[in-house]
Structures are given as C-alpha cells and as structure tokens.
Amino acid sequence: MKRFIISWTLPFVMAFVIVVFLKFFFIRIDLVSDYGMTNTLMKNDKVVCLSVSKIDRNTIVIFHLTNEKETKFRRIVALPSDTILIKHSILYVNRKRSDDNRIISFEYTLSTDSIAYTAKLLDTNDLMFNPKLATIGVFQFNAGLNGLKKVKTDSLHFNVKRIIEDPAVAESGNIVFHSSLYWNKDNMGPLIVPGKGKRVRLPGKVYYLYKDIIEKESGKKLELINNQAYLAKKVLDYYAFKQNYYFLLSDNRQDANDSRTNGFISEDQIISKYWFKLPW
C-alpha cells in the first residue's frame, strides 16, 4: 500500500518541484513564431529563455512590440548611446564592423540553365528559394556563410550575387524609421540609440528618429513647424531620454521586421533572453 501511494504521488511531487524551480529561476519556454532568426532559430523551434538581468550586444532576446501581443526573437546589436550605421547591408557599431557572417544570412541570386540540378542543390542544403522565379532559371535564396560556401563549392560555375538595395532607393515595402529619411533595409544611419539621460537636439532628421519615443515618454504631442520642434505647443530644442533603448536586428537580414521598421526597443518591451534550443 505504501509503495502504491509513493508511486502515485511521486510524479505530482516532481512536477511541483519542477514548476517551483522554473519560477524561482525565471525560466520560460517559448515558440519561435517567424523566420526572422533563420538560420540561428527556425520557425516553430522550442527554446528555453531566462529572465533578463544584464543585456550585452549579440544577446538574442524575446520582446513584444508596443501595440502587439505577439512576441518575437531578435538579436541585440546596439546598446544605449551606441552609434550605428548600415551601409550596403553591412552593420557598423561605433564605427566598427559588427556582423558575424557565420550566423547572419543574406539574400542572394543566381541565374542558370540547370534548373533541376540547382533546385536539388538548394533543397539538399535546406536553402529556401523563390519557386516562381526558379521556373525561368532565376534562383533567389537566403543563406549564411556556410550555406553559401556549399553552393559555390558544389557548382563553381554559378555566378552568385548578393542582393543589396541601392542607397538612393527608399524601401518599397516597409518604411525604415520614416519615409522622409529615404532609408532602406540595406542602407540607413548613422543614428544614436537613445540612452537614459542622453540629450539630443531636435531639428532635422533627429525629429523623425525620436518622435515616437518622445511622445510615448512625455505623453504629449510633438510637432515640427518651420524646422522648429514643439512639444505640446511649447518650443523644444533639446530632449533627454527617460529610458534605455536597444537596436535589434534579424539574423535573416532580408526580414526587416526588426528595429529597422519597428524602431528602438525599450527595456520594458524585452521579456527574456534566449538560453538554448530544445531538441524536440
């Protein structure tokens, strides 16, 4: 009878201990909802996340947008008061090239008469491509450094080119920060990531960069009239930020659903940070 009671209650006790452990260490399990972190994290991957104590560059975090319940995983590439620049799709933080090409994937294109062979080659290496363009021998695909090496090694006759938007052409689909800036996902900046206590002068493009943040922090309307900023009808030449903010990018740089189109992410929007991926 005693063994029966123990065998019956033990699973419940263990489950209770596990729940307490998870809550004590602020651990949560989340599901990756999109392709923004390909190839680091794939859609529908189950990952274990930890509570956020300290945030460093290159930390993968889960966050929510201000007006959305859906959460996303993205990589923090710049901290408060950092200066960032994206030029020809290459990221620079504080004037230093920052991207790690081993984990970042970009969009490439190649043209070939060997349609069946190329499709099989990309499929074998788990590289997704546009099937409609493939029917006419044009393959557009996303790849990291390792995937690109495999394609080039298997077929040296391929002329693979990276797809980069022209600096003079504004983003046709997603607006990068503001349409008046004429930026696109591959060319933007320089800009300073807002930090608590950091003061900025408002006229010019700075107005468009920080308008949403200033209105959110102050609860007042910000306007630009004759190149002069007004907050609640009062002249505003300088503004000091009240919170720290971060600049997040997708590892799949073709997916601009990150800080390029959503703006800076505040501390209170960050829920937790990625720890490891579950194998099932």
Backbone as JSON, one array per atom type, in Angstrom:
{
  "sequence": "MKRFIISWTLPFVMAFVIVVFLKFFFIRIDLVSDYGMTNTLMKNDKVVCLSVSKIDRNTIVIFHLTNEKETKFRRIVALPSDTILIKHSILYVNRKRSDDNRIISFEYTLSTDSIAYTAKLLDTNDLMFNPKLATIGVFQFNAGLNGLKKVKTDSLHFNVKRIIEDPAVAESGNIVFHSSLYWNKDNMGPLIVPGKGKRVRLPGKVYYLYKDIIEKESGKKLELINNQAYLAKKVLDYYAFKQNYYFLLSDNRQDANDSRTNGFISEDQIISKYWFKLPW",
  "N": [[0.83, -1.21, 0.0], [1.94, 1.23, 0.81], [3.93, 1.53, -1.11], [2.37, 1.86, -3.32], [1.09, 4.3, -2.81], [3.31, 5.99, -2.81], [4.26, 5.68, -5.46], [2.13, 6.77, -6.79], [1.94, 9.4, -5.91], [4.47, 10.5, -6.34], [5.04, 11.46, -9.06], [3.46, 13.82, -9.07], [4.63, 15.29, -7.05], [7.2, 15.65, -8.09], [6.55, 17.14, -10.38], [5.58, 19.46, -9.15], [7.91, 20.36, -7.87], [9.51, 20.9, -10.11], [8.06, 22.99, -11.33], [8.23, 24.97, -9.33], [10.99, 25.32, -9.34], [11.41, 26.34, -11.93], [9.99, 28.75, -11.8], [11.38, 30.02, -9.77], [13.91, 30.44, -10.85], [13.16, 31.95, -12.97], [12.59, 30.9, -15.54], [11.43, 30.23, -18.81], [9.56, 28.66, -21.45], [9.47, 29.11, -24.9], [8.0, 29.56, -28.17], [9.3, 29.84, -31.38], [8.13, 32.2, -33.62], [8.41, 33.12, -36.25], [10.37, 33.59, -39.32], [12.51, 35.21, -38.86], [14.94, 34.8, -37.48], [16.33, 32.89, -38.83], [19.36, 31.42, -39.82], [19.78, 30.72, -37.22], [17.7, 30.34, -35.34], [14.85, 28.45, -36.1], [11.55, 28.73, -37.52], [8.95, 27.7, -35.36], [10.64, 26.37, -33.65], [11.32, 25.22, -30.34], [12.29, 26.93, -27.51], [14.33, 27.59, -24.62], [14.18, 30.17, -22.29], [15.69, 32.77, -20.3], [15.28, 34.96, -17.47], [15.82, 38.48, -17.84], [18.74, 39.93, -16.85], [21.25, 41.17, -17.26], [22.06, 42.87, -20.21], [23.78, 42.33, -23.15], [25.6, 43.17, -26.16], [24.79, 41.27, -29.06], [23.18, 39.5, -27.75], [20.43, 37.32, -27.88], [17.08, 38.09, -27.69], [13.68, 37.85, -26.47], [10.89, 39.75, -27.28], [8.19, 42.16, -27.15], [6.18, 44.11, -29.36], [5.0, 47.49, -29.03], [2.23, 47.81, -29.56], [1.34, 45.24, -29.98], [0.48, 41.87, -29.16], [1.85, 39.65, -29.89], [4.97, 37.96, -29.67], [8.49, 38.25, -30.46], [11.65, 36.93, -31.54], [14.8, 38.42, -31.59], [18.09, 39.74, -32.34], [20.13, 41.63, -30.2], [21.96, 44.28, -31.3], [22.98, 46.74, -30.79], [23.62, 48.9, -28.05], [22.29, 51.18, -25.49], [23.09, 54.54, -26.3], [24.95, 53.81, -28.21], [26.33, 54.23, -31.51], [25.05, 53.59, -34.69], [25.36, 52.28, -38.02], [24.24, 51.23, -41.15], [25.49, 50.09, -44.06], [25.42, 49.31, -47.39], [24.32, 46.86, -46.63], [25.95, 46.02, -44.58], [26.66, 46.01, -41.15], [27.65, 48.52, -38.87], [28.87, 49.32, -35.72], [29.48, 51.85, -33.53], [31.43, 52.75, -35.31], [32.78, 50.47, -36.01], [32.98, 47.43, -37.82], [30.45, 45.1, -37.31], [28.99, 42.73, -37.78], [28.7, 39.15, -37.61], [29.52, 36.98, -39.89], [29.18, 34.27, -39.84], [26.81, 33.62, -38.67], [24.88, 35.3, -39.68], [22.45, 35.67, -42.22], [21.97, 36.43, -45.68], [20.32, 37.68, -48.66], [20.59, 36.13, -51.8], [21.23, 35.82, -55.36], [21.12, 33.91, -58.37], [21.58, 32.97, -61.77], [20.75, 30.37, -64.04], [20.91, 27.64, -66.43], [20.61, 25.12, -65.59], [18.21, 24.1, -64.13], [16.81, 22.04, -62.67], [18.94, 20.73, -61.4], [20.02, 22.82, -59.82], [17.85, 23.45, -58.16], [17.63, 21.08, -56.7], [20.12, 21.1, -55.44], [19.94, 23.36, -53.75], [17.76, 22.59, -52.18], [18.8, 20.32, -50.91], [20.64, 21.48, -49.24], [19.02, 22.79, -47.51], [18.17, 25.38, -48.23], [15.99, 27.89, -48.74], [14.13, 29.0, -51.59], [12.77, 31.19, -54.15], [10.13, 29.8, -55.73], [8.67, 30.51, -58.03], [10.28, 32.24, -59.57], [12.29, 30.44, -60.02], [11.41, 28.77, -62.04], [12.1, 30.0, -64.38], [14.77, 29.9, -64.33], [15.99, 31.6, -62.53], [17.26, 31.98, -59.39], [16.51, 32.99, -56.24], [17.64, 33.16, -53.02], [18.04, 32.69, -49.45], [20.92, 32.67, -47.45], [23.43, 31.7, -45.1], [26.94, 32.07, -44.27], [28.07, 29.46, -44.32], [26.17, 27.98, -45.8], [26.31, 29.33, -48.24], [28.92, 28.76, -49.02], [28.72, 26.03, -49.5], [27.05, 25.95, -51.76], [28.64, 27.3, -53.63], [30.9, 25.67, -53.67], [29.93, 23.2, -54.63], [29.11, 23.9, -57.17], [30.98, 25.54, -59.11], [30.63, 27.07, -61.32], [28.51, 28.72, -60.94], [27.37, 32.04, -60.81], [27.07, 33.73, -58.22], [25.33, 36.32, -56.67], [25.02, 38.86, -54.2], [22.0, 40.3, -53.06], [21.44, 43.62, -52.81], [19.97, 46.58, -51.75], [19.8, 49.68, -53.52], [21.46, 52.6, -52.3], [20.22, 55.02, -52.88], [17.58, 54.47, -53.18], [14.5, 54.36, -51.66], [13.02, 52.15, -49.22], [10.73, 49.96, -50.63], [8.63, 48.37, -49.66], [8.47, 48.01, -46.63], [8.58, 50.8, -44.43], [11.47, 52.35, -43.41], [12.14, 53.55, -40.41], [11.29, 56.38, -41.09], [9.52, 57.77, -43.84], [10.53, 60.16, -44.83], [13.23, 60.07, -44.49], [14.37, 58.51, -46.42], [15.6, 55.97, -46.28], [16.64, 52.52, -46.52], [16.42, 48.93, -45.96], [19.03, 48.05, -46.28], [20.66, 50.22, -46.21], [21.14, 52.68, -44.0], [21.2, 55.27, -41.51], [23.97, 57.34, -40.2], [22.87, 56.77, -36.75], [21.99, 57.46, -33.35], [21.52, 55.32, -30.63], [18.97, 55.71, -28.29], [19.69, 56.57, -24.91], [19.24, 56.45, -21.35], [19.0, 59.61, -20.0], [20.49, 60.69, -22.03], [20.97, 63.46, -24.16], [19.46, 65.02, -26.97], [19.48, 67.09, -29.87], [16.74, 68.54, -31.46], [15.84, 69.58, -34.19], [15.75, 68.84, -37.8], [16.6, 65.59, -39.21], [16.7, 64.2, -36.86], [14.37, 64.66, -35.49], [12.47, 62.96, -36.75], [13.54, 60.5, -36.12], [13.23, 60.17, -33.34], [10.69, 60.91, -32.62], [8.4, 59.25, -31.98], [9.28, 58.04, -29.59], [9.65, 60.24, -27.86], [7.05, 61.25, -27.7], [5.79, 59.06, -26.5], [7.16, 58.86, -24.03], [6.68, 61.37, -22.88], [3.97, 61.73, -23.08], [2.81, 63.65, -24.58], [2.05, 65.64, -27.53], [4.26, 65.87, -30.27], [5.47, 68.21, -32.56], [6.65, 69.45, -35.75], [7.41, 72.5, -36.96], [8.25, 74.69, -39.43], [10.91, 73.83, -39.25], [11.29, 73.82, -36.51], [10.95, 72.27, -33.41], [8.09, 71.45, -31.47], [6.72, 70.71, -28.36], [3.74, 69.81, -27.11], [2.84, 72.33, -27.95], [4.86, 73.95, -27.01], [8.12, 75.34, -27.4], [10.75, 73.15, -28.21], [14.0, 72.44, -27.97], [15.99, 70.7, -27.12], [16.07, 67.31, -25.93], [15.97, 65.01, -23.25], [16.32, 61.62, -22.81], [14.25, 59.27, -21.04], [14.44, 56.58, -20.62], [16.33, 53.53, -21.23], [17.19, 52.25, -24.44], [17.25, 49.85, -27.17], [18.79, 48.5, -30.13], [17.63, 46.22, -32.39], [18.2, 43.45, -34.57], [17.26, 41.18, -37.2], [18.63, 37.9, -37.64], [18.32, 36.82, -40.09], [18.75, 38.88, -42.46], [17.22, 39.74, -44.57], [14.67, 39.84, -43.65], [13.08, 42.47, -42.54], [11.61, 43.01, -40.32], [12.24, 44.25, -37.74], [14.24, 46.39, -35.69], [14.68, 48.12, -37.76], [12.28, 48.69, -39.04], [10.47, 48.77, -36.95], [11.49, 50.43, -35.08], [13.32, 51.68, -32.17], [13.77, 49.52, -29.32], [12.47, 49.45, -26.11], [13.56, 48.99, -22.68], [11.47, 47.91, -21.13], [10.04, 46.48, -22.98], [11.37, 44.19, -23.49], [11.29, 40.82, -22.77], [12.57, 38.35, -22.0], [15.68, 36.48, -22.29], [17.26, 34.48, -24.79], [18.26, 31.12, -24.14], [18.78, 28.23, -24.66], [18.09, 25.86, -27.31], [15.46, 23.52, -27.52], [15.63, 20.02, -28.17], [13.44, 18.75, -29.3]],
  "CA": [[0.0, 0.0, 0.0], [2.85, 2.36, 0.91], [4.58, 1.69, -2.42], [1.35, 2.35, -4.25], [0.91, 5.72, -2.53], [4.52, 6.69, -3.26], [4.29, 5.67, -6.94], [1.04, 7.6, -7.28], [2.17, 10.81, -5.55], [5.8, 10.95, -6.76], [5.0, 12.33, -10.27], [2.91, 15.13, -8.73], [5.66, 15.99, -6.25], [8.26, 16.05, -9.02], [6.01, 18.22, -11.21], [5.54, 20.65, -8.31], [9.3, 20.81, -7.68], [9.97, 21.47, -11.38], [7.39, 24.28, -11.5], [8.84, 25.91, -8.38], [12.34, 25.58, -9.83], [11.32, 27.19, -13.11], [9.57, 30.08, -11.39], [12.43, 30.61, -8.95], [14.99, 30.88, -11.73], [12.55, 32.76, -14.03], [12.8, 30.21, -16.81], [10.21, 30.03, -19.58], [9.73, 28.0, -22.74], [8.77, 29.87, -25.93], [7.97, 29.02, -29.52], [9.72, 30.83, -32.39], [6.91, 32.43, -34.41], [8.63, 33.55, -37.63], [11.64, 33.19, -39.94], [13.44, 36.32, -38.7], [16.24, 34.41, -36.93], [16.93, 31.82, -39.64], [19.39, 30.0, -39.53], [20.06, 30.51, -35.8], [16.47, 29.73, -34.84], [13.89, 28.24, -37.17], [10.15, 28.86, -37.12], [8.39, 26.59, -34.57], [11.6, 25.85, -32.67], [11.01, 25.46, -28.94], [13.52, 27.39, -26.88], [14.29, 27.92, -23.2], [14.62, 31.54, -22.09], [15.96, 33.18, -18.93], [14.94, 36.35, -17.16], [16.85, 39.42, -18.26], [19.44, 40.64, -15.77], [22.19, 42.05, -17.94], [21.93, 42.75, -21.65], [25.0, 42.64, -23.9], [25.46, 43.06, -27.62], [24.69, 39.91, -29.62], [22.24, 38.69, -26.99], [19.12, 37.1, -28.52], [16.03, 38.31, -26.7], [12.29, 37.81, -26.91], [10.3, 41.03, -26.92], [6.89, 42.43, -27.76], [6.0, 45.46, -29.86], [4.15, 48.29, -28.15], [0.8, 47.62, -29.82], [1.08, 43.87, -30.38], [0.66, 40.84, -28.14], [2.78, 38.64, -30.41], [6.37, 38.15, -29.3], [9.45, 37.91, -31.5], [13.06, 36.78, -31.16], [15.73, 39.18, -32.4], [19.42, 39.88, -31.74], [20.53, 42.99, -29.83], [23.22, 44.62, -31.96], [23.49, 48.02, -30.29], [23.18, 49.25, -26.7], [22.01, 52.6, -25.32], [24.13, 55.52, -26.64], [25.76, 53.35, -29.33], [26.05, 54.8, -32.83], [25.0, 52.51, -35.68], [25.28, 52.6, -39.44], [24.15, 50.09, -42.06], [25.93, 50.56, -45.38], [25.48, 48.17, -48.31], [23.86, 45.73, -45.82], [26.93, 45.72, -43.54], [26.38, 46.74, -39.91], [28.76, 49.12, -38.14], [28.5, 49.83, -34.4], [30.56, 52.72, -33.04], [32.39, 52.83, -36.42], [33.46, 49.18, -36.22], [32.13, 46.41, -38.44], [29.95, 44.32, -36.18], [28.34, 41.47, -38.15], [29.39, 37.87, -37.63], [28.98, 36.35, -41.1], [28.91, 32.85, -39.61], [25.43, 33.43, -38.21], [23.97, 36.19, -40.41], [22.11, 35.24, -43.57], [21.58, 37.47, -46.61], [19.63, 37.19, -49.85], [21.45, 36.0, -52.97], [20.57, 35.44, -56.6], [21.95, 33.34, -59.44], [20.85, 32.55, -62.97], [21.34, 29.15, -64.58], [20.08, 26.79, -67.27], [20.48, 23.83, -64.89], [17.16, 24.39, -63.15], [16.55, 20.88, -61.81], [20.15, 20.5, -60.59], [20.14, 23.9, -58.84], [16.78, 23.29, -57.18], [18.01, 19.95, -55.83], [21.26, 21.53, -54.64], [19.46, 24.25, -52.69], [16.91, 21.79, -51.29], [19.68, 19.44, -50.14], [21.31, 22.29, -48.22], [17.98, 23.47, -46.74], [18.15, 26.79, -48.59], [14.7, 28.2, -49.37], [14.24, 29.88, -52.75], [11.51, 31.6, -54.76], [9.81, 28.77, -56.74], [8.17, 31.11, -59.27], [11.44, 32.69, -60.36], [13.1, 29.26, -60.35], [10.92, 28.17, -63.29], [12.79, 30.65, -65.52], [16.2, 29.78, -64.12], [16.5, 32.62, -61.59], [17.11, 31.48, -58.02], [16.74, 33.91, -55.14], [17.64, 32.35, -51.81], [18.72, 33.19, -48.27], [21.97, 31.75, -46.99], [24.53, 32.16, -44.27], [28.25, 31.84, -44.87], [28.27, 28.03, -44.58], [25.31, 27.59, -46.9], [26.84, 29.92, -49.47], [30.13, 28.0, -49.37], [28.29, 24.75, -50.06], [26.55, 26.19, -53.12], [29.77, 27.66, -54.5], [31.8, 24.52, -53.78], [29.32, 22.17, -55.47], [28.95, 24.38, -58.54], [31.87, 26.69, -59.24], [30.26, 27.88, -62.47], [27.45, 29.64, -60.57], [27.74, 33.42, -60.52], [26.16, 34.09, -57.13], [25.44, 37.73, -56.29], [24.2, 39.25, -53.06], [21.01, 41.32, -53.4], [21.57, 44.78, -51.92], [19.2, 47.72, -52.25], [20.57, 50.88, -53.85], [21.33, 53.6, -51.23], [19.37, 56.14, -53.28], [16.21, 54.0, -53.34], [13.83, 54.11, -50.38], [12.39, 50.83, -49.09], [9.43, 49.96, -51.33], [7.6, 47.71, -48.86], [8.45, 48.52, -45.26], [9.2, 52.11, -44.23], [12.55, 52.28, -42.43], [12.02, 54.68, -39.5], [10.33, 57.39, -41.59], [9.66, 57.92, -45.29], [11.29, 61.38, -45.13], [14.66, 59.81, -44.37], [14.79, 57.8, -47.64], [16.46, 54.86, -45.92], [16.11, 51.18, -46.78], [16.93, 47.92, -45.02], [20.46, 47.82, -46.5], [21.39, 51.48, -46.09], [20.48, 53.59, -43.07], [22.05, 55.85, -40.48], [24.15, 56.93, -38.8], [21.94, 57.22, -35.74], [22.37, 57.14, -31.97], [20.49, 54.6, -29.86], [18.66, 56.5, -27.09], [20.06, 56.07, -23.59], [18.67, 57.23, -20.26], [19.76, 60.83, -19.71], [21.13, 61.18, -23.25], [20.27, 64.61, -24.72], [19.58, 65.19, -28.41], [18.91, 68.31, -30.43], [15.6, 68.05, -32.22], [15.57, 69.87, -35.6], [16.31, 67.97, -38.82], [16.17, 64.2, -39.24], [16.6, 63.71, -35.48], [12.95, 64.73, -35.13], [11.79, 61.77, -37.25], [14.1, 59.32, -35.45], [12.86, 60.04, -31.94], [9.35, 61.47, -32.39], [7.54, 58.28, -31.28], [9.77, 57.85, -28.23], [9.39, 61.46, -27.09], [5.61, 61.31, -27.44], [5.46, 57.99, -25.56], [7.7, 59.16, -22.7], [6.11, 62.6, -22.33], [2.52, 61.72, -23.14], [2.4, 64.89, -25.26], [2.21, 65.63, -28.98], [5.45, 66.55, -30.78], [5.25, 68.71, -33.91], [7.76, 70.17, -36.38], [6.87, 73.62, -37.73], [9.35, 75.53, -39.93], [12.16, 73.25, -38.71], [11.35, 74.0, -35.07], [10.16, 71.27, -32.71], [7.2, 71.93, -30.41], [6.12, 69.66, -27.55], [2.53, 70.4, -26.52], [2.82, 73.74, -28.36], [5.98, 74.69, -26.43], [9.37, 75.14, -28.12], [11.63, 72.11, -27.66], [15.27, 72.39, -28.7], [16.71, 69.51, -26.67], [15.27, 66.36, -25.16], [16.74, 63.99, -22.53], [15.52, 60.39, -22.76], [13.96, 58.79, -19.69], [14.69, 55.14, -20.55], [17.31, 52.95, -22.14], [16.62, 51.58, -25.61], [18.17, 48.94, -27.84], [18.55, 48.31, -31.57], [17.57, 44.78, -32.64], [18.15, 43.04, -35.97], [17.05, 39.77, -37.53], [19.79, 37.21, -38.22], [17.94, 36.78, -41.51], [18.69, 40.3, -42.71], [16.19, 40.04, -45.55], [13.48, 40.1, -42.87], [13.3, 43.78, -41.9], [10.66, 43.19, -39.22], [13.06, 44.42, -36.55], [14.33, 47.82, -35.38], [14.7, 48.94, -38.97], [10.92, 49.14, -39.33], [9.7, 48.92, -35.71], [12.12, 51.43, -34.22], [14.08, 51.24, -31.0], [13.03, 48.71, -28.35], [12.76, 49.9, -24.75], [13.84, 47.92, -21.7], [10.25, 47.25, -20.66], [9.49, 45.63, -24.03], [12.15, 42.95, -23.51], [10.69, 39.88, -21.81], [13.6, 37.44, -21.52], [16.73, 36.25, -23.29], [17.41, 33.09, -25.27], [19.28, 30.32, -23.46], [19.14, 27.15, -25.56], [17.0, 25.31, -28.1], [15.09, 22.16, -27.15], [15.87, 19.1, -29.31], [12.22, 18.11, -29.81]],
  "C": [[0.87, 1.27, 0.0], [3.51, 2.63, -0.43], [3.61, 2.28, -3.43], [1.16, 3.87, -4.08], [2.1, 6.53, -3.04], [4.55, 6.79, -4.79], [3.22, 6.57, -7.53], [1.31, 9.09, -7.05], [3.49, 11.36, -6.08], [5.77, 11.84, -8.01], [4.48, 13.73, -9.97], [3.91, 15.96, -7.95], [6.76, 16.51, -7.17], [7.8, 17.21, -9.9], [5.98, 19.53, -10.43], [6.94, 21.23, -8.12], [9.82, 21.48, -8.95], [9.36, 22.85, -11.61], [7.99, 25.33, -10.59], [10.23, 26.3, -8.85], [12.31, 26.57, -10.99], [10.94, 28.62, -12.72], [10.66, 30.78, -10.59], [13.54, 31.18, -9.81], [14.46, 31.64, -12.95], [12.84, 32.18, -15.42], [11.46, 30.03, -17.5], [10.55, 29.36, -20.9], [8.86, 28.75, -23.76], [8.91, 29.19, -27.28], [8.36, 30.13, -30.49], [8.59, 30.98, -33.41], [7.14, 32.81, -35.87], [10.01, 33.11, -38.12], [12.73, 34.26, -39.75], [14.82, 35.93, -38.21], [16.86, 33.22, -37.66], [18.37, 32.23, -40.0], [19.68, 29.7, -38.05], [18.89, 29.8, -35.13], [15.48, 29.62, -35.99], [12.47, 28.4, -36.64], [9.67, 27.56, -36.47], [9.41, 25.89, -33.68], [11.11, 26.16, -31.26], [12.3, 25.8, -28.21], [13.28, 27.72, -25.41], [14.89, 29.31, -23.02], [14.78, 31.84, -20.61], [15.51, 34.61, -18.72], [16.12, 37.24, -17.51], [17.44, 40.12, -17.05], [20.4, 41.66, -16.37], [22.08, 41.79, -19.44], [23.23, 43.19, -22.32], [24.69, 42.62, -25.39], [25.51, 41.59, -28.02], [23.82, 38.98, -28.78], [20.94, 38.55, -27.78], [18.06, 37.22, -27.45], [14.65, 38.09, -27.33], [11.63, 39.08, -26.4], [8.92, 41.16, -27.56], [6.87, 43.88, -28.25], [4.97, 46.18, -28.99], [2.67, 47.96, -28.31], [0.44, 46.19, -30.23], [1.31, 42.91, -29.22], [1.69, 39.8, -28.57], [4.21, 38.98, -30.02], [7.29, 37.7, -30.44], [10.84, 37.74, -30.89], [13.91, 37.62, -32.12], [17.04, 39.35, -31.63], [19.7, 41.36, -31.42], [21.9, 43.28, -30.44], [23.81, 45.92, -31.45], [22.82, 48.36, -28.96], [22.87, 50.74, -26.6], [23.26, 53.45, -25.54], [25.11, 55.03, -27.71], [25.38, 54.1, -30.61], [26.09, 53.68, -33.86], [24.87, 53.07, -37.08], [25.16, 51.29, -40.2], [24.44, 50.61, -43.46], [26.15, 49.36, -46.28], [25.25, 46.85, -47.57], [24.84, 45.33, -44.72], [26.69, 46.62, -42.33], [27.68, 47.25, -39.27], [28.21, 49.66, -36.82], [29.69, 50.58, -33.84], [31.75, 52.69, -34.0], [33.17, 51.55, -36.66], [32.49, 48.18, -36.84], [31.74, 45.38, -37.37], [29.4, 42.95, -36.54], [29.26, 40.27, -38.05], [28.79, 37.07, -38.79], [28.7, 34.85, -40.93], [27.46, 32.61, -39.23], [24.42, 34.27, -38.99], [23.71, 35.63, -41.8], [21.61, 36.42, -44.39], [20.87, 36.84, -47.8], [20.58, 37.22, -51.05], [20.63, 35.63, -54.2], [21.59, 34.82, -57.55], [21.03, 32.95, -60.59], [21.54, 31.35, -63.59], [20.36, 28.45, -65.51], [19.82, 25.44, -66.61], [19.47, 23.97, -63.76], [16.96, 23.24, -62.17], [17.73, 20.64, -60.87], [20.25, 21.54, -59.47], [19.08, 23.77, -57.76], [17.11, 22.17, -56.19], [19.15, 20.34, -54.91], [20.82, 22.41, -53.48], [18.6, 23.5, -51.68], [17.76, 20.93, -50.36], [20.35, 20.2, -48.99], [20.34, 23.14, -47.41], [17.97, 24.98, -46.97], [16.85, 27.08, -49.35], [14.89, 29.19, -50.52], [12.85, 30.18, -53.3], [11.16, 30.63, -55.88], [9.31, 29.35, -58.06], [9.31, 31.57, -60.16], [12.29, 31.51, -60.8], [12.67, 28.63, -61.67], [11.57, 28.8, -64.52], [14.3, 30.69, -65.31], [16.83, 30.83, -63.22], [16.2, 32.15, -60.17], [17.48, 32.58, -57.03], [16.6, 33.14, -53.84], [18.37, 33.05, -50.68], [19.75, 32.18, -47.81], [22.94, 32.46, -46.06], [25.84, 31.82, -44.95], [28.47, 30.38, -45.22], [27.43, 27.55, -45.75], [25.8, 28.11, -48.23], [28.07, 29.17, -49.95], [29.76, 26.67, -50.02], [27.83, 24.9, -51.49], [27.7, 26.46, -54.06], [30.72, 26.49, -54.7], [31.24, 23.47, -54.72], [29.2, 22.59, -56.92], [29.74, 25.67, -58.72], [31.46, 27.6, -60.4], [29.11, 28.84, -62.15], [28.03, 31.03, -60.3], [26.75, 33.95, -59.48], [26.41, 35.54, -56.72], [24.53, 38.01, -55.09], [23.25, 40.38, -53.49], [21.07, 42.43, -52.36], [20.8, 45.94, -52.55], [20.1, 48.92, -52.47], [20.38, 51.92, -52.75], [20.37, 54.73, -51.58], [17.9, 55.76, -53.38], [15.61, 53.7, -51.96], [13.17, 52.75, -50.4], [10.99, 50.87, -49.69], [8.31, 49.35, -50.49], [7.49, 48.3, -47.48], [9.17, 49.87, -45.17], [10.24, 51.98, -43.12], [12.6, 53.59, -41.65], [11.0, 55.7, -40.0], [10.6, 57.6, -43.08], [10.5, 59.14, -45.68], [12.8, 61.16, -45.1], [15.24, 59.12, -45.61], [15.84, 56.72, -47.34], [15.83, 53.56, -46.39], [16.82, 50.19, -45.88], [18.44, 47.7, -45.14], [21.31, 49.07, -46.33], [20.61, 52.44, -45.19], [21.49, 54.1, -42.04], [23.05, 56.84, -41.06], [23.07, 57.48, -37.88], [22.4, 56.74, -34.37], [21.22, 56.43, -31.29], [20.22, 55.37, -28.57], [19.08, 55.81, -25.8], [19.51, 56.99, -22.52], [19.57, 58.42, -19.93], [20.45, 61.43, -20.92], [20.31, 62.32, -23.86], [20.51, 64.69, -26.23], [18.94, 66.51, -28.81], [17.89, 67.91, -31.48], [15.52, 68.4, -33.7], [16.25, 68.88, -36.56], [15.81, 66.54, -38.7], [16.03, 63.58, -37.84], [15.14, 63.69, -35.03], [12.23, 63.45, -35.53], [12.28, 60.5, -36.55], [13.47, 59.09, -34.08], [11.45, 60.53, -31.62], [8.47, 60.52, -31.57], [7.96, 58.1, -29.82], [9.43, 59.05, -27.35], [7.9, 61.55, -26.74], [5.2, 60.24, -26.42], [5.93, 58.34, -24.15], [7.01, 60.37, -22.06], [4.59, 62.58, -22.25], [1.96, 62.95, -23.83], [2.7, 64.79, -26.75], [3.43, 66.45, -29.39], [5.2, 66.94, -32.24], [6.52, 69.41, -34.42], [7.16, 71.23, -37.29], [8.03, 74.54, -38.11], [10.69, 75.13, -39.3], [12.37, 73.54, -37.23], [10.43, 72.99, -34.41], [9.35, 71.91, -31.6], [6.61, 70.71, -29.7], [4.96, 70.28, -26.78], [2.51, 71.91, -26.72], [3.96, 74.58, -27.78], [7.26, 74.33, -27.18], [10.23, 74.1, -27.42], [12.88, 72.01, -28.52], [16.06, 71.13, -28.36], [15.74, 68.6, -25.9], [16.19, 65.33, -24.53], [15.86, 62.75, -22.36], [15.4, 59.88, -21.32], [14.24, 57.3, -19.51], [15.88, 54.76, -21.43], [16.59, 52.21, -23.26], [17.71, 50.76, -26.3], [17.8, 48.86, -29.32], [18.7, 46.82, -31.86], [17.5, 44.5, -34.13], [17.85, 41.55, -36.08], [18.38, 39.17, -37.98], [19.57, 36.99, -39.7], [17.71, 38.22, -41.94], [17.69, 40.71, -43.79], [14.86, 40.38, -44.85], [13.69, 41.39, -42.06], [12.31, 44.05, -40.78], [11.43, 43.21, -37.89], [13.15, 45.91, -36.27], [14.38, 48.7, -36.61], [13.31, 49.47, -39.32], [10.08, 49.37, -38.07], [10.29, 49.95, -34.76], [12.87, 50.82, -33.05], [13.17, 50.46, -30.04], [13.45, 49.12, -26.94], [12.99, 48.7, -23.83], [12.57, 47.18, -21.29], [9.56, 46.42, -21.74], [10.21, 44.28, -24.12], [11.67, 42.03, -22.39], [11.76, 38.98, -21.19], [14.64, 37.24, -22.62], [16.88, 34.75, -23.57], [18.54, 32.39, -24.52], [19.71, 29.16, -24.35], [17.88, 26.61, -26.25], [16.73, 23.87, -27.68], [15.21, 21.25, -28.38], [14.6, 18.47, -29.87], [11.17, 19.19, -30.14]]
}
